[in-house]
C-alpha cells in the first residue's frame, strides 16, 4: 500500500492511499463471505445464498465495509508514521471499489500544527506599578454606605424630589376608558429609577404627600405590550406617602455592622488591604495577558478551525451560564448565538494559539509536574478555601479529569514563571 501526504496547509493534510488490486480483491472476498454468513435471503438457508445474488443486492454494503476496513487498517499507521495529531474525524473520498483494480482513496483531516522552537526570551511588556490610593478606600466605603441606605418617612411639607420613594395609587385610562394592567395600589416608586413609562416619574416631582394628579404620557413605540405601544394615556395618581433616602453615619457603629471591627480605622485598614490585593491581582492578570500576547506575536502559527469552533462554543456556554446566574440572557444583551460566535471568534482563535504555543514551550523546556507540586497546590487550595486537605487530595486522586486539569494548570504556572524570568518588564505607575 502506498501512502502519500498532500500539504493543504500547516494544519490540514490530505492523506492519499493507494491499495494494490490483489489486496482489494482479497478484502472484497472477505467482506462478501461475512455478508453471506449473516444475510437472511428468502428461498435459501442462512449462509447458502449464491455469490451472484450476494453481489447483486449487497454491493453497496460491501463497498462501505471494504473502504472502512482498509481505512481502519492504514489510517492510524499513516498518522503515526507522519507524526500527525488529528483534531477531528477525517473526510473520506474514494474513486470507487472495483474487484481487480487498484483502490485510491483519501482522508482529509485537520491536525495540530507542528510548532518548532518557541522563542520566548526578551518578551517586552509593561507592568503597572501598584500605588495605594486612599480615595479608593473612601469610594468603597461610600458604595457600602449607599447600599445600606434606608427610606424613612419625609416631613409633612416635603415635596417629592429625584431619589425619593413615593407610595402611590394609580389607574390608567385610554380615551377615558380604564385599560387592563393599568391599575395599582400602594406601589413604591423611586423617582429617577426609570422603572415607569417615560415622563411619568418627572410629573410626580414637586408633589406633596396626599396630593392627587392627572398624569399624561405616551407609551414607547417598542413597549412590550404591543397593544399599548405608541398609545397616549392618562393616569389618575394619589401620592399616599413620600420617603427620603437616609444614609447611615460613618461612625464606629457603622464599622461594627460590617463585621469584626471595633472602629472605622479598622474597617478602613481592612478595605485598604482588600483593594490592594484586588489591584495587584488585576495588575498580575494584565501582565500575563501581555506576556501571552507577546509570545503569540513572536511565534505566530496557523490553528485548526475545528479547535477554534470548540473554543468559541465553550466560551458561549460559559457566557450563557454566567448570564443565567444573574437571571439574564444573551437576548437581553441584544445578541444571539451566531452574533456571539462572530464577535468573539478572534478571541477564541487567540486562546487556541496561546494554548498550543504554551504547550509546545512546556515540552521544549521539559516542564514537568511532580507529586510534590500537586501536594503543595492542594495545601494552598485547602488553606484558601477552608476545605479539608485529605478530602481534596482524595477527590483529585480519584477524579482523572480533575487531576489532569490541575496538572495542566500547574504546567501553565511554571511556563508563566519562565516567561516572567526571561521577559523585559518595564514598570510604571498608571497615568
C-alpha positions in Angstrom: 0.0 0.0 0.0 1.3 3.4 -0.9 0.7 6.4 1.4 1.4 10.0 0.4 0.7 13.3 2.3 -0.6 16.3 0.4 0.0 19.5 2.5 -3.1 21.6 2.1 -1.9 23.9 4.9 0.1 23.6 8.0 -3.0 22.3 9.8 -4.8 20.4 7.1 -3.5 17.3 5.4 -4.8 15.1 2.7 -3.6 11.6 3.2 -3.7 9.6 0.0 -3.9 5.8 0.0 -3.3 3.5 -3.0 -4.2 -0.1 -2.4 -3.0 -2.8 -4.9 -5.7 -4.7 -6.8 -4.7 -8.0 -5.2 -5.3 -6.6 -1.7 -8.6 -5.1 -2.7 -9.9 -8.3 -4.2 -8.9 -10.2 -1.1 -10.8 -7.8 1.1 -13.8 -7.9 -1.2 -13.9 -11.6 -0.9 -13.6 -11.5 2.9 -16.5 -8.9 3.2 -18.8 -10.8 0.8 -18.2 -14.0 2.8 -19.1 -12.2 6.0 -22.2 -10.8 4.4 -23.2 -14.2 3.1 -23.0 -15.8 6.6 -25.2 -13.0 8.1 -27.6 -12.4 5.3 -31.1 -13.8 5.5 -32.1 -14.4 1.9 -35.6 -15.8 1.2 -35.5 -19.2 -0.5 -32.0 -20.0 0.8 -30.7 -21.3 4.1 -28.7 -18.8 6.0 -25.2 -18.7 4.5 -26.1 -20.6 1.4 -27.2 -17.8 -1.0 -25.3 -17.8 -4.3 -22.4 -15.4 -4.8 -24.1 -13.8 -7.7 -27.2 -13.0 -5.6 -25.0 -11.5 -2.8 -23.0 -9.4 -5.2 -26.2 -8.1 -6.9 -28.0 -7.0 -3.7 -25.2 -6.2 -1.3 -22.6 -4.4 -3.5 -23.1 -1.1 -1.7 -22.8 -2.6 1.7 -19.6 -4.4 0.5 -18.1 -1.2 -0.8 -18.8 0.6 2.5 -17.3 -2.2 4.6 -14.2 -2.7 2.4 -13.4 1.0 2.5 -13.9 1.2 6.2 -11.7 -1.9 6.8 -8.9 -0.6 4.7 -9.2 2.8 6.2 -9.1 1.4 9.8 -6.1 -0.7 8.9 -4.0 2.1 7.2 -5.1 5.4 8.8 -3.6 5.0 12.3 -0.3 3.9 10.8 -0.2 6.9 8.5 -0.8 9.2 11.4 1.9 7.5 13.5 4.5 7.4 10.7 4.0 11.0 9.8 3.6 12.3 13.4 0.2 13.8 12.7 -2.2 14.5 15.6 -5.8 14.8 14.3 -8.3 17.2 15.9 -11.4 15.8 14.2 -12.7 12.9 12.1 -11.3 12.9 8.6 -13.3 13.5 5.4 -13.1 10.3 3.3 -13.2 10.3 -0.5 -12.9 7.3 -2.8 -12.7 6.6 -6.5 -14.9 3.5 -6.0 -14.2 -0.1 -5.3 -13.8 -2.5 -8.3 -12.5 -6.0 -8.0 -9.3 -6.5 -9.9 -8.4 -2.8 -9.8 -6.2 -0.7 -7.5 -8.2 1.4 -5.0 -7.4 5.0 -4.4 -9.0 6.9 -1.5 -8.0 9.8 0.7 -8.6 11.2 4.2 -8.6 15.0 4.6 -8.0 15.9 8.2 -7.2 18.9 10.4 -4.2 18.3 12.6 -2.3 20.0 15.5 0.3 22.2 13.9 4.0 21.4 14.2 5.5 24.2 16.3 9.2 24.4 16.0 11.5 26.0 18.6 9.5 28.5 20.6 11.3 31.8 21.1 10.4 33.3 24.4 13.3 35.2 25.8 13.2 39.0 25.9 9.4 39.5 25.6 8.8 43.2 26.2 5.9 44.0 28.4 4.8 46.9 30.6 3.8 46.3 34.2 1.7 48.8 36.1 3.2 49.7 39.5 0.7 49.5 42.3 0.1 52.8 44.1 -2.0 52.9 47.2 -4.9 55.4 46.7 -6.8 56.4 49.9 -9.5 57.9 47.7 -10.4 54.3 46.6 -11.0 53.3 50.2 -13.3 56.2 50.7 -15.1 55.4 47.4 -15.6 51.8 48.5 -16.9 53.0 51.9 -19.3 55.3 50.1 -20.6 52.4 48.0 -21.2 50.3 51.1 -22.9 53.3 52.7 -25.2 53.7 49.7 -26.1 50.0 49.8 -27.1 50.4 53.5 -29.3 53.4 52.9 -32.9 53.2 54.1 -36.0 55.1 53.2 -37.7 56.9 56.0 -41.0 58.9 56.1 -40.4 62.5 54.9 -41.6 65.6 56.7 -45.2 66.6 56.1 -44.3 69.6 54.0 -41.6 67.8 51.9 -42.1 67.9 48.1 -41.2 64.8 46.2 -37.7 65.0 44.6 -35.4 62.8 42.5 -34.2 59.9 44.6 -37.2 59.9 46.9 -39.5 57.0 47.2 -43.2 57.7 46.7 -46.0 55.3 47.6 -48.9 55.8 45.1 -52.2 54.5 44.0 -52.8 54.9 40.2 -55.2 54.0 37.5 -54.6 54.4 33.8 -57.1 55.4 31.0 -57.0 55.4 27.3 -59.6 57.8 25.8 -61.3 57.9 29.2 -61.6 54.1 29.5 -59.5 52.1 32.0 -57.2 49.5 30.4 -56.1 46.1 31.7 -53.0 46.2 33.9 -53.1 49.9 34.3 -54.1 50.0 38.0 -52.0 49.7 41.1 -52.3 50.3 44.9 -49.6 51.1 47.4 -47.0 50.9 44.7 -43.5 52.1 45.8 -41.7 54.0 43.1 -38.2 55.6 43.4 -38.2 58.8 41.4 -35.4 58.8 38.8 -35.2 55.0 38.6 -36.8 55.0 35.1 -38.9 52.0 36.1 -42.2 53.6 34.9 -43.3 54.9 31.5 -41.0 57.8 30.3 -42.4 61.1 31.7 -44.4 59.5 34.5 -41.9 60.0 37.3 -41.0 63.5 36.3 -44.6 64.7 36.7 -44.6 63.4 40.3 -41.7 65.7 41.2 -42.7 68.6 43.4 -45.9 66.9 44.8 -46.6 66.6 48.5 -48.0 63.7 50.4 -51.7 63.4 49.9 -51.6 65.2 46.5 -53.7 64.0 43.6 -52.6 64.4 40.0 -53.6 63.6 36.4 -50.5 62.5 34.5 -50.4 62.2 30.7 -47.8 60.0 29.0 -47.2 58.2 25.7 -46.2 54.6 25.8 -42.9 53.9 23.9 -43.1 52.6 20.4 -41.2 49.5 21.4 -43.3 48.8 24.6 -43.5 45.1 25.4 -47.3 45.2 25.4 -47.8 45.8 21.6 -51.5 46.9 22.0 -50.1 49.9 24.1 -47.1 50.7 22.0 -47.2 54.4 20.9 -50.5 55.0 22.6 -51.3 58.1 24.6 -52.7 57.5 28.1 -53.6 59.4 31.3 -53.2 58.2 34.9 -55.1 59.3 38.0 -52.5 59.3 40.7 -52.7 59.7 44.5 -49.4 60.3 46.4 -50.0 58.4 49.7 -46.6 58.8 51.2 -43.2 60.2 50.5 -40.0 58.7 51.8 -36.5 60.2 51.7 -33.3 58.2 51.4 -31.2 58.3 54.6 -27.6 57.3 54.7 -26.0 55.8 57.8 -23.4 57.9 59.6 -19.7 57.0 59.2 -19.1 56.1 62.9 -17.9 53.1 64.9 -21.4 51.6 64.9 -21.3 51.6 61.1 -17.9 49.7 61.3 -19.3 47.2 63.7 -22.2 46.4 61.4 -19.6 45.5 58.7 -18.1 42.7 60.7 -15.5 42.1 63.4 -14.4 45.8 63.6 -14.2 48.0 66.6 -14.0 51.3 64.8 -13.8 53.0 61.4 -10.0 52.9 61.4 -10.0 49.0 61.5 -12.6 48.9 58.7 -10.6 51.3 56.6 -7.5 49.3 57.1 -9.3 46.1 56.0 -10.7 47.8 53.0 -7.3 49.1 52.0 -5.8 45.5 52.3 -8.7 44.1 50.1 -8.4 46.8 47.5 -4.6 46.3 47.4 -5.0 42.6 46.8 -7.6 43.1 44.1 -5.5 45.7 42.3 -2.3 43.6 42.5 -4.3 40.6 41.1 -5.6 42.8 38.3 -2.1 44.0 37.5 -0.8 40.4 37.5 -3.6 39.3 35.3 -2.9 42.1 32.8 0.8 41.3 32.8 0.0 37.7 32.0 -2.2 38.7 29.1 0.5 40.9 27.7 3.1 38.1 28.0 0.9 35.6 26.2 0.1 38.1 23.5 3.8 38.9 23.0 4.6 35.2 23.0 2.0 34.5 20.3 3.1 37.5 18.2 6.7 36.2 18.3 5.7 32.6 17.5 2.5 33.0 15.4 1.1 29.9 13.9 -1.9 28.7 12.0 -4.5 26.8 14.1 -7.2 24.3 13.1 -10.6 25.9 12.7 -12.1 22.8 14.5 -10.3 23.8 17.7 -11.4 27.4 17.3 -15.0 26.2 16.8 -14.8 24.2 20.0 -13.2 27.1 21.9 -15.9 29.6 20.9 -18.6 27.0 21.8 -17.0 26.7 25.2 -16.9 30.4 25.6 -20.5 30.7 24.5 -21.6 28.1 27.0 -19.7 29.8 29.8 -21.2 33.2 28.9 -24.7 31.8 29.0 -24.2 30.2 32.4 -22.8 33.4 33.9 -25.7 35.4 32.5 -28.1 32.8 33.8 -26.7 33.1 37.3 -27.6 36.8 37.0 -31.0 36.0 35.7 -30.1 37.4 32.3 -29.7 36.0 28.8 -27.9 36.7 25.5 -31.0 38.2 24.0 -31.2 40.7 26.9 -27.7 41.8 25.8 -29.0 42.3 22.2 -27.2 39.2 20.9 -27.9 35.7 19.7 -25.6 32.6 19.5 -24.4 33.4 15.9 -23.6 37.0 16.8 -21.7 36.0 19.9 -19.6 33.5 17.9 -18.8 36.1 15.2 -17.9 38.7 17.7 -15.7 36.5 19.8 -14.1 34.2 17.2 -10.9 36.2 17.1 -10.6 36.0 20.9 -11.2 32.2 20.6 -8.5 31.9 18.0 -6.0 33.7 20.1 -6.8 31.4 23.1 -6.2 28.3 20.9 -2.9 29.8 19.6 -1.7 30.6 23.1 -2.6 27.2 24.4 -0.8 25.4 21.6 2.3 27.6 21.9 2.4 27.3 25.7 2.2 23.5 25.5 4.9 23.4 22.9 7.1 25.6 25.1 6.5 23.3 28.1 7.6 20.3 26.0 10.6 22.2 24.7 11.8 23.1 28.1 10.9 19.7 29.7 8.4 21.3 32.2 7.1 18.5 34.5 4.7 18.4 37.4 5.5 16.0 40.2 3.7 14.8 43.3 5.3 17.4 45.4 3.9 20.2 43.1 0.4 18.7 43.4 0.6 18.3 47.1 1.8 21.9 47.5 -1.0 23.2 45.4 -3.7 21.2 47.2 -2.4 22.5 50.5 -2.7 26.0 49.1 -6.2 25.4 47.9 -7.2 23.9 51.2 -5.9 27.0 53.1 -7.6 29.4 50.8 -10.9 27.6 50.6 -11.2 26.2 54.0 -11.8 22.7 52.6 -10.3 19.7 54.3 -6.9 18.8 52.7 -7.4 15.0 52.9 -10.8 15.2 51.1 -9.3 17.5 48.4 -6.5 15.0 47.9 -8.9 12.1 47.7 -11.1 13.9 45.2 -8.2 14.7 42.8 -6.7 11.3 43.2 -10.0 9.5 42.2 -11.0 12.0 39.6 -8.8 11.7 36.5 -10.3 14.6 34.7 -9.9 17.0 37.6 -6.4 15.7 38.2 -5.5 16.3 34.6 -6.9 19.9 34.7 -4.8 20.5 37.9 -1.6 19.3 36.2 -2.3 21.5 33.2 -2.8 24.5 35.5 0.5 23.8 37.3 2.3 23.4 34.0 0.9 26.7 32.8 2.1 28.3 36.1 5.6 27.0 35.6 5.6 28.3 32.0 4.4 31.7 33.1 7.3 31.8 35.7 9.7 31.1 32.8 8.3 33.8 30.7 8.5 36.3 33.6 12.0 35.4 34.3 13.1 35.9 30.7 10.9 38.9 29.9 11.9 42.6 29.7 9.4 44.2 32.1 9.1 48.0 32.3 7.3 49.2 35.4 5.4 52.5 35.6 2.5 53.9 37.5 -0.8 54.2 35.8 -1.1 57.5 34.1 
